[in-house]
Amino acid sequence: MDMTDQAVMITGASRGIGAAAARAFAAQGARVALLARSAEALAALAADIGPNAIAIACDVSDRTSMGAAVDKTLQRFGRLDVFVGNAGVIDPIGQLADTDPDAWGALIDVNLKGVFHGMHAVLPVMQKQGRGTIITISSGAAHGPVEGWSAYCSSKAGAYMLTRVADKEYRQHGVRVLGLSPGTVATDMQREIKDSGINPVSQLDWSDHIAPEWPAQALVWMCSPAADGFLGDDISLRDPEIRRTVGLI
C-alpha cells in the first residue's frame, strides 16, 4: 500500500507493536510521529527510520501532553491521516479483591483514558480534513473475562466501545475508526504475563506468540478501503481468513 506523504501518529511507539508499526508505515512512504514516554528509545528509533520520523515524548494519560503531541505533528507534517492508539500496560495482574486500587486506576488512565485523549485530540483535525483513520489496539480481553486481568479487560472493553461510538459519530465526516485484536504477540508485555503465572495465557510457550511485524503489517492494510467492512468493529488476527487477506499466510 502506497502511503507516500501521509502522516501517521503511533502511541506506545518505543517498542513492540508500536515500533514495528512505525517501521512498516515508513516503509510504505508515510511520515511517522512516534509517541511514548521513553524519549531516548524513541529518538533512537526515529534516527534509524530517517528524516520522515519525528520522536515526541508523550504521556497519553495526560490530555495536555497528548494535545501538544498532535500540535507538534501538525507543525512538522501539516496534516494527520492515521492515528494508532497502541500505548498500553498490563499491570496490575491479580485477583480483583487483592488488586491495589491506585494501580488499577493507573492502568485505566493509560489503556482507556489514553485512547480517549488520543481520539479527542485527533478527531477535530481529521474532521476538518474530511478524512482520516483511527485504529485502536484491541484484545480478546475486550470481549471476554480473563482471570487476574480485571483492569486490563475493563480497559479494553471500554476502548472497544469508544471505537464503536467514534465510528457512529464520525464515519459520516469521512473518518474511519476500527480496532485490531492481534492475539498474543512476542513483546515485553507477554514476559510480564508469563512472570505472573496467572491464567492460561501465562502458560503459553513463547513459540505460540506471533511476531510484532504481523500486527504492524495488518495496521497498514487496515488503512486501505479493503478494511472498510470492519469499520466500527475489531479485526482479529486469530482469524485465518484475515491472515490470508493481509498476506501473513
Buried (B, 14 or more C-beta within 10 A) or exposed (E): BEBEEBBBBBBBBBBBBBBBBBBBBBEBEBBBBBBBBBEEBBBBBBEEBEEBBBBBBBBBBBBEBBBBBBEBBBEEBEBBBBBBBBBBBBBBBBEEEEBEEEBBEBBBBBBBBBBBBBBBBBBEBBBEBEEBBBBBBBBBBBBEEBBBBBBBBBBBBBBBEBBBEBBEEBBEBEBBBBBBBBBBBBBEBBEBBBEBEBBEBBEEEEEEBBBBBBBBBBBBBBBEEEBEEBBBBBBBBEEEEBBEBBEBE
